[in-house]
Amino acid sequence: IPDTSAEDSTRGRSFLFFAIGAFAGSGVGGQFQLRAPENGLIALNVPLDLLRLGSLSTRTTHPFYIARWNDLLGALDIDGTVINPYWNRTKGEMVSECQNPMLLGAILPDSLSCSSPTKGRWVGHGTQHCGHCLPCLIRRAAIAAAFGTQPDPTVYTLATMNERVLSTRRAEGRQVRSFQVALNRLRAQPGVEKYLIHKAGPLTDVAGDSSDLAGVYARGLNEVGAILEKVITSSE
């Protein structure tokens, strides 16, 4: 297209992931389901604070985006559907419902959740979890919710979050503070989750009422809140 620049961000990856999956599914010779397993809190991805808008929050598994993909597959006569089987589960609930918790616990150190697992290379770290980005916080909360007092075997660059004040002027404290803001809003206004879930995108394709989505949003936030109870952040 004339007078347009190339796409140099990673925002097109959501489309690319589903497109590759749909391409593979179309070769099975029959109807198929393309499963995008994501916990409900991340699937909705309601902005945690007023500054986290637009491209700062992905919509890869948002119900509206998945619905539009199913419209596209139908228009292309591709006999498949995209679904998120965990749209009404928090990550902690997903972990708790695992049918083989011993195996899951054993392979946890081999799994990766961090949004930027190589960011520590500047200070000599290898590929590992930072411990303070949004996916890391949700991971920590899910493991704590599912395994209780058992130690988390994950290696985090920020090993503990409550031994010192976390600065919001640095990456280590920014997402923590954003979660604190969202949690304070949720606790100060009971029932506000019913309205906040609409901030991330239309929910016109959700069958029935949206109470299940509001519920998973609130439970997901409170799951993270449980690991932030003694964490202090400061802008100073």
Backbone as JSON, one array per atom type, in Angstrom:
{
  "sequence": "IPDTSAEDSTRGRSFLFFAIGAFAGSGVGGQFQLRAPENGLIALNVPLDLLRLGSLSTRTTHPFYIARWNDLLGALDIDGTVINPYWNRTKGEMVSECQNPMLLGAILPDSLSCSSPTKGRWVGHGTQHCGHCLPCLIRRAAIAAAFGTQPDPTVYTLATMNERVLSTRRAEGRQVRSFQVALNRLRAQPGVEKYLIHKAGPLTDVAGDSSDLAGVYARGLNEVGAILEKVITSSE",
  "N": [[0.85, -1.18, 0.0], [0.68, 2.14, -0.91], [2.6, 4.78, 0.6], [2.61, 3.78, 3.19], [4.13, 2.36, 6.07], [6.23, -0.48, 6.91], [5.07, -3.15, 9.01], [6.44, -3.16, 12.06], [6.18, -3.99, 14.62], [5.25, -6.39, 17.19], [2.6, -6.89, 17.15], [1.11, -8.12, 15.19], [1.3, -10.8, 15.62], [-0.72, -12.23, 16.94], [-2.69, -12.64, 14.99], [-1.15, -14.09, 13.2], [-0.49, -16.44, 14.63], [-3.01, -17.73, 14.94], [-3.67, -17.98, 12.25], [-1.73, -19.75, 11.26], [-2.42, -22.01, 12.77], [-5.04, -22.45, 11.81], [-4.48, -22.99, 9.16], [-3.04, -25.39, 9.41], [-5.05, -26.94, 10.58], [-6.92, -27.03, 8.53], [-5.95, -28.96, 6.93], [-6.59, -31.45, 7.91], [-8.69, -32.76, 6.88], [-11.37, -32.62, 7.64], [-13.83, -31.52, 10.08], [-12.52, -29.34, 12.58], [-11.17, -28.27, 15.76], [-9.58, -25.44, 16.87], [-7.74, -24.93, 19.55], [-7.19, -22.47, 21.93], [-5.71, -22.25, 24.66], [-6.14, -20.29, 27.34], [-6.05, -18.53, 30.41], [-8.9, -16.99, 32.02], [-8.56, -14.37, 33.09], [-6.37, -13.24, 31.72], [-7.3, -13.58, 29.13], [-9.45, -11.78, 28.96], [-8.09, -9.44, 29.7], [-8.39, -6.88, 30.96], [-7.62, -3.44, 31.27], [-5.22, -2.71, 33.72], [-4.65, -0.29, 34.9], [-5.13, 3.27, 34.29], [-3.22, 3.93, 32.43], [-2.61, 1.75, 30.95], [-3.44, 1.0, 28.04], [-4.89, 0.38, 24.77], [-2.45, -0.78, 22.55], [-0.9, -1.69, 24.58], [-2.0, -3.81, 25.85], [-2.59, -7.06, 24.96], [-5.0, -8.69, 22.81], [-5.36, -11.3, 22.1], [-6.8, -13.67, 22.87], [-9.26, -12.69, 23.5], [-12.82, -12.75, 23.84], [-14.25, -11.36, 21.78], [-12.36, -11.11, 19.72], [-11.81, -13.81, 19.13], [-14.35, -14.57, 18.25], [-14.56, -13.05, 15.9], [-12.61, -14.29, 14.41], [-13.77, -16.79, 14.03], [-15.9, -16.01, 12.43], [-14.44, -15.28, 10.18], [-13.27, -17.73, 9.41], [-15.57, -19.1, 8.7], [-16.43, -17.54, 6.52], [-14.45, -18.15, 4.74], [-14.98, -20.73, 4.15], [-13.78, -22.68, 5.72], [-13.76, -25.48, 7.65], [-13.74, -25.21, 10.62], [-13.27, -24.2, 14.07], [-12.33, -21.69, 16.44], [-11.56, -21.92, 19.8], [-11.51, -21.08, 23.3], [-10.91, -23.04, 25.84], [-10.64, -22.46, 28.53], [-11.8, -20.09, 29.3], [-13.32, -19.32, 31.48], [-11.82, -19.76, 33.74], [-9.4, -19.1, 36.25], [-5.81, -18.79, 36.25], [-4.74, -20.1, 38.42], [-6.84, -21.81, 39.06], [-6.83, -23.4, 36.81], [-4.38, -24.72, 37.14], [-4.88, -26.04, 39.56], [-6.83, -27.83, 38.78], [-5.52, -29.65, 37.27], [-4.99, -32.95, 36.19], [-2.83, -34.46, 36.78], [-1.05, -33.62, 39.08], [1.46, -34.13, 40.23], [3.19, -34.62, 38.09], [2.96, -32.16, 36.81], [4.05, -30.47, 38.77], [6.68, -31.39, 38.68], [7.58, -30.65, 36.15], [7.39, -27.94, 36.13], [9.71, -26.2, 36.42], [10.68, -26.29, 33.84], [8.95, -24.95, 32.26], [7.82, -21.87, 30.71], [6.91, -18.59, 31.33], [7.43, -15.87, 31.36], [7.35, -12.55, 30.03], [9.58, -11.37, 28.87], [12.04, -13.16, 28.82], [14.8, -12.97, 28.47], [15.71, -10.6, 29.38], [17.41, -10.24, 31.5], [19.96, -10.58, 30.61], [21.66, -8.45, 30.46], [22.75, -8.13, 32.9], [24.11, -10.4, 33.31], [22.55, -12.71, 33.6], [21.04, -15.82, 32.55], [18.56, -17.25, 30.34], [15.61, -16.75, 31.94], [12.89, -16.38, 34.33], [11.73, -13.12, 35.02], [10.18, -12.39, 37.18], [8.6, -10.23, 37.86], [7.08, -9.13, 35.81], [3.86, -8.91, 34.12], [2.89, -11.55, 33.22], [4.6, -13.15, 34.79], [3.84, -12.49, 37.41], [1.22, -13.44, 37.46], [1.75, -16.12, 37.05], [3.24, -16.74, 39.4], [1.23, -16.3, 41.28], [-0.65, -18.22, 40.53], [0.69, -20.65, 40.99], [1.09, -20.47, 43.73], [-1.59, -20.45, 44.56], [-2.45, -22.97, 43.78], [-0.6, -24.86, 44.79], [-0.15, -24.15, 47.36], [1.69, -23.94, 50.33], [3.91, -25.2, 49.35], [7.19, -24.95, 47.99], [7.89, -22.75, 45.27], [9.36, -23.88, 42.39], [10.42, -22.34, 40.4], [12.95, -20.28, 38.93], [13.4, -17.04, 39.69], [14.4, -13.79, 38.73], [13.83, -11.59, 40.36], [13.71, -12.69, 43.25], [12.26, -12.65, 45.71], [9.48, -10.66, 46.69], [8.84, -9.08, 48.82], [10.88, -8.26, 50.5], [11.99, -5.82, 50.35], [11.2, -2.38, 49.55], [9.59, -1.93, 46.49], [10.46, -0.13, 43.66], [8.45, 1.96, 41.7], [9.47, 3.34, 39.69], [11.12, 1.79, 38.37], [11.33, -1.24, 36.4], [10.78, -3.44, 38.01], [8.8, -2.76, 39.83], [6.6, -1.73, 38.5], [4.46, -3.27, 37.25], [3.56, -4.58, 39.48], [2.58, -2.47, 41.01], [0.53, -1.64, 39.29], [-1.22, -3.82, 39.45], [-1.88, -3.54, 42.13], [-3.3, -1.14, 42.06], [-5.51, -1.89, 40.49], [-6.62, -3.86, 42.15], [-7.28, -2.37, 44.44], [-9.27, -0.75, 43.36], [-11.19, -2.66, 42.75], [-11.84, -3.63, 45.3], [-12.75, -1.39, 46.57], [-15.06, -0.73, 45.28], [-17.49, -2.69, 45.29], [-18.72, -5.06, 43.0], [-17.97, -3.68, 40.75], [-16.57, -5.03, 38.84], [-18.34, -6.03, 36.96], [-18.71, -4.04, 35.17], [-16.16, -3.22, 34.43], [-15.13, -5.29, 32.86], [-15.96, -4.77, 30.32], [-14.33, -2.86, 29.29], [-12.15, -3.76, 27.86], [-12.95, -4.59, 25.39], [-15.68, -5.34, 23.06], [-18.36, -7.42, 24.25], [-20.35, -8.65, 22.93], [-20.68, -11.07, 21.7], [-20.83, -13.0, 23.59], [-22.67, -15.6, 24.96], [-25.75, -15.34, 26.71], [-25.72, -13.78, 30.0], [-22.95, -11.81, 31.29], [-21.86, -12.64, 33.66], [-20.2, -14.77, 34.39], [-17.78, -14.05, 33.21], [-17.23, -11.68, 34.58], [-16.91, -12.77, 37.08], [-14.62, -14.46, 36.79], [-12.72, -12.58, 36.24], [-12.65, -11.05, 38.63], [-11.92, -13.07, 40.47], [-9.46, -13.81, 39.42], [-7.92, -11.46, 39.72], [-7.93, -11.26, 42.53], [-6.55, -13.54, 43.13], [-3.94, -12.91, 42.35], [-3.67, -10.81, 44.1], [-3.38, -12.11, 46.52], [-0.7, -12.83, 46.7], [0.47, -10.43, 46.89], [0.01, -9.17, 49.23], [1.81, -8.36, 51.28], [3.56, -6.81, 49.93], [5.26, -3.86, 49.17], [5.14, -0.86, 47.35], [6.73, 2.02, 45.88], [7.04, 5.33, 44.58], [9.21, 6.81, 45.03]],
  "CA": [[0.0, 0.0, 0.0], [1.52, 3.35, -0.99], [2.7, 5.71, 1.73], [2.49, 3.1, 4.48], [5.38, 1.73, 6.48], [6.13, -1.9, 7.25], [4.7, -3.47, 10.39], [7.68, -3.53, 12.75], [5.89, -4.39, 15.99], [4.87, -7.8, 17.3], [1.16, -6.93, 17.32], [0.5, -9.0, 14.2], [1.53, -12.21, 15.94], [-1.98, -12.87, 17.29], [-3.28, -13.09, 13.73], [-0.27, -15.09, 12.6], [-0.63, -17.7, 15.37], [-4.28, -18.37, 14.58], [-3.63, -18.3, 10.83], [-0.95, -20.98, 11.1], [-3.23, -23.09, 13.31], [-6.15, -22.7, 10.89], [-3.88, -23.61, 7.97], [-2.77, -26.78, 9.75], [-6.33, -27.62, 10.79], [-7.63, -27.23, 7.26], [-5.36, -30.12, 6.24], [-6.95, -32.72, 8.56], [-9.71, -33.42, 6.08], [-12.67, -32.63, 8.31], [-14.04, -30.45, 11.05], [-11.49, -29.3, 13.61], [-11.19, -27.21, 16.75], [-8.29, -24.83, 17.19], [-7.86, -24.55, 20.96], [-6.26, -21.44, 22.41], [-5.92, -22.36, 26.11], [-5.68, -19.13, 28.1], [-6.9, -18.25, 31.58], [-9.88, -15.94, 31.78], [-8.08, -13.03, 33.43], [-5.55, -12.76, 30.61], [-8.11, -13.53, 27.91], [-10.16, -10.5, 29.0], [-7.04, -8.42, 29.73], [-8.9, -5.54, 31.33], [-6.51, -2.57, 31.66], [-5.04, -2.65, 35.17], [-4.72, 1.11, 35.31], [-5.52, 4.16, 33.2], [-2.14, 4.09, 31.45], [-2.43, 0.52, 30.18], [-4.5, 1.02, 27.05], [-4.53, 0.09, 23.39], [-1.5, -1.82, 22.21], [-0.2, -2.17, 25.77], [-2.65, -5.04, 26.3], [-2.95, -7.9, 23.83], [-6.38, -9.19, 22.78], [-5.27, -12.54, 21.34], [-7.85, -14.64, 23.2], [-10.47, -12.0, 23.93], [-13.99, -13.34, 23.18], [-14.6, -10.66, 20.55], [-11.38, -11.45, 18.69], [-12.04, -15.2, 18.74], [-15.6, -14.6, 17.48], [-14.3, -12.54, 14.55], [-11.86, -15.34, 13.71], [-14.73, -17.81, 13.6], [-16.59, -15.42, 11.28], [-13.52, -15.34, 9.04], [-13.17, -19.12, 8.97], [-16.82, -19.42, 8.01], [-16.44, -16.85, 5.23], [-13.48, -18.83, 3.87], [-15.43, -22.13, 4.05], [-12.88, -23.56, 6.46], [-14.63, -26.17, 8.61], [-13.09, -25.24, 11.93], [-13.61, -23.14, 15.01], [-11.34, -21.34, 17.45], [-12.18, -21.85, 21.12], [-10.67, -21.0, 24.49], [-11.62, -23.89, 26.8], [-10.43, -22.0, 29.9], [-12.23, -18.7, 29.38], [-13.94, -19.04, 32.78], [-10.94, -20.25, 34.78], [-8.18, -18.36, 36.53], [-4.67, -19.67, 36.03], [-4.64, -20.95, 39.6], [-7.86, -22.85, 38.93], [-6.34, -24.32, 35.78], [-3.33, -25.55, 37.75], [-5.51, -26.87, 40.58], [-7.64, -28.86, 38.13], [-4.65, -30.57, 36.52], [-5.24, -34.32, 36.61], [-1.57, -35.09, 37.19], [-0.31, -32.54, 39.75], [2.85, -34.51, 40.49], [3.93, -34.37, 36.84], [2.99, -30.71, 36.6], [5.04, -29.91, 39.69], [8.02, -31.79, 38.26], [8.0, -29.97, 34.92], [7.25, -26.49, 36.27], [10.94, -25.45, 36.12], [10.97, -26.31, 32.41], [7.97, -24.13, 31.56], [8.22, -20.47, 30.6], [5.78, -17.66, 31.31], [7.91, -14.49, 31.35], [7.17, -11.79, 28.78], [10.9, -11.06, 28.32], [12.92, -14.03, 29.62], [16.23, -12.71, 28.27], [16.03, -9.22, 29.77], [18.47, -10.25, 32.5], [21.29, -10.81, 30.01], [22.49, -7.26, 30.66], [23.42, -8.25, 34.2], [24.76, -11.7, 33.38], [21.64, -13.84, 33.79], [20.64, -16.55, 31.37], [17.12, -17.19, 30.09], [14.87, -17.09, 33.15], [11.77, -15.51, 34.65], [12.1, -11.89, 35.76], [9.47, -12.44, 38.45], [7.81, -9.03, 38.15], [6.21, -8.73, 34.7], [2.48, -9.35, 34.33], [2.77, -13.02, 33.19], [5.31, -13.75, 35.93], [3.03, -12.31, 38.61], [0.1, -14.37, 37.38], [2.33, -17.45, 37.25], [3.53, -16.89, 40.83], [-0.04, -16.38, 41.99], [-1.3, -19.5, 40.21], [1.42, -21.72, 41.68], [0.78, -20.32, 45.15], [-2.98, -20.82, 44.78], [-2.65, -24.4, 43.55], [0.3, -25.7, 45.55], [-0.1, -23.69, 48.74], [2.97, -23.61, 50.95], [5.03, -25.86, 48.68], [8.05, -23.95, 47.35], [7.83, -22.57, 43.83], [10.68, -24.25, 41.89], [10.84, -21.43, 39.33], [14.02, -19.33, 39.23], [13.01, -15.67, 39.37], [15.44, -12.78, 38.97], [13.34, -10.98, 41.59], [13.38, -13.92, 43.97], [11.19, -12.34, 46.65], [8.93, -9.33, 46.41], [8.49, -8.33, 50.03], [12.03, -8.01, 51.37], [12.32, -4.39, 50.25], [10.22, -1.59, 48.81], [9.81, -2.0, 45.04], [10.31, 1.19, 43.05], [7.63, 2.01, 40.5], [10.27, 4.01, 38.65], [11.86, 0.71, 37.73], [10.45, -2.3, 35.88], [10.43, -4.4, 39.06], [7.65, -2.34, 40.61], [5.53, -1.12, 37.71], [3.29, -4.13, 37.11], [3.07, -4.83, 40.83], [1.76, -1.31, 41.37], [-0.67, -1.67, 38.46], [-2.13, -4.79, 40.07], [-2.38, -2.95, 43.38], [-4.31, -0.14, 41.69], [-6.7, -2.62, 40.05], [-7.2, -4.52, 43.31], [-7.9, -1.34, 45.27], [-10.51, -0.34, 42.69], [-12.13, -3.77, 42.89], [-12.27, -3.75, 46.69], [-13.43, -0.17, 46.99], [-16.36, -0.64, 44.61], [-18.02, -4.04, 45.08], [-19.56, -5.2, 41.81], [-17.48, -2.88, 39.63], [-16.05, -5.93, 37.82], [-19.36, -6.22, 35.94], [-18.56, -2.95, 34.21], [-14.77, -3.13, 33.97], [-14.81, -6.29, 31.83], [-16.34, -4.24, 29.0], [-13.34, -1.88, 28.87], [-11.14, -4.35, 26.99], [-13.51, -4.86, 24.07], [-17.09, -5.74, 23.08], [-18.71, -8.77, 24.68], [-21.63, -8.91, 22.28], [-20.73, -12.45, 21.22], [-20.93, -13.9, 24.73], [-24.03, -16.06, 25.13], [-26.31, -15.07, 28.03], [-25.12, -12.62, 30.66], [-21.48, -11.85, 31.39], [-21.5, -12.81, 35.07], [-19.06, -15.68, 34.48], [-16.59, -13.28, 32.88], [-16.97, -10.79, 35.71], [-16.43, -13.6, 38.17], [-13.24, -14.93, 36.59], [-11.88, -11.39, 36.35], [-12.48, -10.74, 40.06], [-11.15, -14.15, 41.12], [-8.09, -13.75, 38.93], [-7.25, -10.35, 40.39], [-7.73, -11.6, 43.94], [-5.51, -14.58, 43.16], [-2.68, -12.17, 42.36], [-3.65, -10.01, 45.32], [-2.96, -12.94, 47.65], [0.77, -12.85, 46.81], [0.94, -9.04, 47.0], [-0.48, -8.6, 50.49], [2.88, -7.73, 52.05], [4.47, -6.14, 49.0], [5.13, -2.39, 49.21], [5.73, -0.14, 46.23], [6.88, 3.45, 46.1], [7.55, 6.07, 43.43], [10.38, 7.59, 45.47]],
  "C": [[0.89, 1.24, 0.0], [1.46, 4.17, 0.29], [2.41, 5.06, 3.09], [3.8, 2.41, 4.79], [5.14, 0.27, 6.81], [5.74, -2.06, 8.71], [5.94, -3.96, 11.12], [7.45, -3.84, 14.23], [5.57, -5.89, 16.02], [3.35, -7.96, 17.41], [0.46, -7.82, 16.31], [0.6, -10.47, 14.55], [0.24, -12.94, 16.32], [-2.66, -13.43, 16.05], [-2.46, -14.22, 13.14], [-0.42, -16.45, 13.31], [-1.9, -18.44, 14.96], [-4.28, -18.79, 13.11], [-2.86, -19.59, 10.58], [-1.74, -22.18, 11.61], [-4.38, -23.45, 12.39], [-5.64, -23.38, 9.62], [-3.61, -25.09, 8.23], [-4.07, -27.57, 9.91], [-7.06, -27.92, 9.5], [-7.1, -28.44, 6.49], [-5.76, -31.45, 6.85], [-8.07, -33.43, 7.82], [-11.07, -33.5, 6.74], [-12.77, -31.49, 9.29], [-12.96, -30.5, 12.13], [-11.75, -28.16, 14.57], [-9.77, -26.73, 16.98], [-8.39, -24.28, 18.6], [-6.76, -23.56, 21.35], [-6.41, -21.39, 23.92], [-5.31, -21.19, 26.88], [-6.62, -18.89, 29.27], [-7.76, -17.02, 31.33], [-9.42, -14.53, 32.08], [-7.27, -12.44, 32.29], [-6.35, -12.66, 29.33], [-8.89, -12.21, 27.84], [-9.18, -9.34, 28.93], [-7.59, -7.01, 29.93], [-7.72, -4.68, 31.76], [-6.41, -2.45, 33.19], [-5.11, -1.23, 35.71], [-4.99, 1.97, 34.08], [-4.47, 4.29, 32.11], [-1.97, 2.87, 30.56], [-3.59, 0.37, 29.2], [-3.98, 0.57, 25.69], [-3.56, -1.05, 23.23], [-0.71, -2.32, 23.41], [-0.82, -3.45, 26.32], [-3.11, -5.85, 25.09], [-4.4, -8.37, 23.94], [-6.44, -10.56, 22.09], [-6.41, -13.51, 21.62], [-9.09, -13.96, 23.77], [-11.67, -12.59, 23.18], [-14.38, -12.68, 21.86], [-13.66, -11.03, 19.42], [-11.58, -12.88, 18.2], [-13.31, -15.31, 17.89], [-15.37, -14.1, 16.06], [-13.48, -13.55, 13.75], [-12.8, -16.43, 13.22], [-15.58, -17.31, 12.44], [-15.72, -15.55, 10.02], [-13.4, -16.76, 8.5], [-14.42, -19.54, 8.21], [-16.88, -18.79, 6.62], [-15.5, -17.52, 4.23], [-13.84, -20.3, 3.64], [-14.42, -23.1, 4.64], [-13.68, -24.16, 7.61], [-13.95, -26.32, 9.97], [-13.54, -24.09, 12.79], [-12.46, -22.92, 15.97], [-12.08, -21.26, 18.79], [-11.1, -21.67, 22.18], [-11.37, -21.81, 25.58], [-11.51, -23.42, 28.25], [-10.86, -20.56, 30.11], [-12.81, -18.34, 30.74], [-13.13, -19.59, 33.94], [-9.78, -19.29, 35.0], [-7.01, -19.32, 36.28], [-4.47, -20.61, 37.22], [-5.64, -22.09, 39.55], [-7.45, -23.86, 37.88], [-5.3, -25.27, 36.37], [-3.95, -26.52, 38.76], [-6.28, -28.04, 39.98], [-6.82, -29.84, 37.3], [-4.82, -31.99, 37.07], [-3.97, -35.07, 37.02], [-0.69, -34.02, 37.85], [1.15, -32.87, 40.02], [3.71, -34.25, 39.25], [4.05, -32.88, 36.59], [4.03, -30.06, 37.5], [6.46, -30.2, 39.26], [8.51, -31.0, 37.04], [7.86, -28.45, 35.0], [8.54, -25.74, 35.94], [11.28, -25.39, 34.64], [9.99, -25.46, 31.61], [8.4, -22.66, 31.6], [7.0, -19.58, 30.47], [6.2, -16.21, 31.06], [7.73, -13.81, 30.0], [8.5, -11.48, 28.1], [11.96, -11.86, 29.08], [14.41, -13.79, 29.44], [16.63, -11.31, 28.72], [17.18, -9.15, 30.77], [19.86, -10.44, 31.94], [22.23, -9.64, 30.25], [23.23, -7.3, 32.0], [23.97, -9.67, 34.41], [23.87, -12.89, 33.6], [21.38, -14.54, 32.46], [19.15, -16.36, 31.14], [16.37, -17.64, 31.34], [13.74, -16.09, 33.37], [12.24, -14.28, 35.42], [11.41, -11.87, 37.12], [8.57, -11.26, 38.73], [6.96, -8.54, 36.99], [4.82, -9.32, 34.92], [2.34, -10.88, 34.25], [3.48, -13.7, 34.36], [4.49, -13.63, 37.2], [1.84, -13.26, 38.61], [0.58, -15.8, 37.57], [2.58, -17.7, 38.74], [2.25, -17.08, 41.63], [-0.72, -17.72, 41.76], [-0.63, -20.66, 40.95], [1.13, -21.67, 43.17], [-0.64, -20.78, 45.45], [-3.18, -22.33, 44.69], [-1.82, -25.29, 44.47], [0.51, -25.23, 46.99], [1.3, -23.34, 49.22], [4.16, -24.33, 50.31], [5.87, -24.82, 47.95], [7.87, -23.93, 45.84], [9.22, -22.87, 43.26], [11.22, -23.33, 40.79], [11.97, -20.52, 39.81], [13.57, -17.95, 38.75], [14.18, -14.73, 39.64], [15.09, -11.98, 40.23], [12.81, -12.12, 42.46], [12.24, -13.74, 44.96], [10.74, -10.9, 46.44], [8.7, -8.48, 47.65], [9.65, -8.08, 50.99], [12.45, -6.55, 51.36], [11.21, -3.69, 49.48], [10.58, -1.65, 47.32], [9.52, -0.63, 44.42], [9.46, 1.11, 41.79], [8.32, 2.79, 39.38], [11.13, 3.01, 37.9], [10.9, -0.39, 37.32], [9.96, -3.22, 36.98], [9.16, -4.04, 39.82], [6.45, -1.89, 39.81], [4.29, -2.0, 37.61], [2.7, -4.48, 38.48], [2.13, -3.7, 41.25], [0.47, -1.28, 40.55], [-1.7, -2.66, 39.01], [-2.71, -4.23, 41.37], [-3.47, -1.93, 43.11], [-5.61, -0.84, 41.32], [-7.4, -3.3, 41.23], [-7.89, -3.52, 44.24], [-9.23, -0.88, 44.69], [-11.59, -1.41, 42.87], [-12.7, -3.84, 44.3], [-13.04, -2.53, 47.17], [-14.83, -0.04, 46.41], [-16.89, -2.03, 44.32], [-18.96, -4.1, 43.87], [-19.05, -4.47, 40.6], [-16.93, -3.76, 38.51], [-17.05, -6.16, 36.68], [-19.26, -5.17, 34.84], [-17.15, -2.9, 33.62], [-14.46, -4.12, 32.85], [-15.15, -5.81, 30.43], [-15.3, -3.25, 28.47], [-12.34, -2.44, 27.85], [-11.65, -4.62, 25.58], [-14.95, -5.32, 24.17], [-17.27, -7.18, 23.53], [-20.05, -9.18, 24.1], [-21.77, -10.35, 21.8], [-20.84, -13.47, 22.34], [-22.38, -14.28, 24.95], [-24.52, -15.78, 26.56], [-25.69, -13.83, 28.66], [-23.61, -12.82, 30.81], [-21.01, -12.07, 32.82], [-20.31, -13.74, 35.24], [-17.75, -14.95, 34.19], [-16.23, -12.32, 34.0], [-16.4, -11.57, 36.87], [-14.99, -14.03, 38.0], [-12.27, -13.75, 36.65], [-11.6, -11.06, 37.82], [-11.65, -11.81, 40.76], [-9.7, -14.12, 40.68], [-7.3, -12.63, 39.58], [-6.96, -10.69, 41.85], [-6.68, -12.7, 44.11], [-4.13, -13.92, 43.19], [-2.56, -11.36, 43.65], [-3.15, -10.8, 46.52], [-1.44, -12.96, 47.81], [1.34, -11.44, 46.96], [0.58, -8.39, 48.32], [0.6, -7.84, 51.27], [3.9, -7.0, 51.17], [4.2, -4.63, 49.02], [5.82, -1.79, 48.0], [5.81, 1.34, 46.54], [7.45, 4.1, 44.84], [8.79, 6.88, 43.78], [11.68, 6.8, 45.27]]
}
